[in-house]
């Protein structure tokens, strides 16, 4: 499956953005789908994931209550709604897909990665 993320941009503190990950060559419902990010000078970190078929969702502590991950089966996309954005949310955001079981918080669980989309939150 090939992935393409979009929707990044510049937003002010407290604003919202919606990232979208379009999949081709595969159906998002058949994959565990995740979002990771890498901020300036930081390591890659888990943001959110949705498990294939059952649709269980997982969030990192620093986005829980602010971000929502959801599948759009009709459009074959996975979206990340980001509200109450903070400057520390500034990062390149990456969409990823995999089929392995286990803990979806780890990047090693995923086999397919798309190019990042940059989110910048100004104060």
Secondary structure as UniProt FT lines:
FT   STRAND          2..6
FT   STRAND          9..12
FT   TURN            13..14
FT   STRAND          17..24
FT   HELIX           28..30
FT   STRAND          32..38
FT   TURN            40..41
FT   STRAND          44..50
FT   TURN            52..54
FT   STRAND          57..59
FT   TURN            61..66
FT   STRAND          67..72
FT   TURN            73..76
FT   STRAND          77..82
FT   HELIX           87..89
FT   STRAND          91..98
FT   TURN            104..105
FT   HELIX           107..109
FT   STRAND          112..113
FT   STRAND          117..122
//
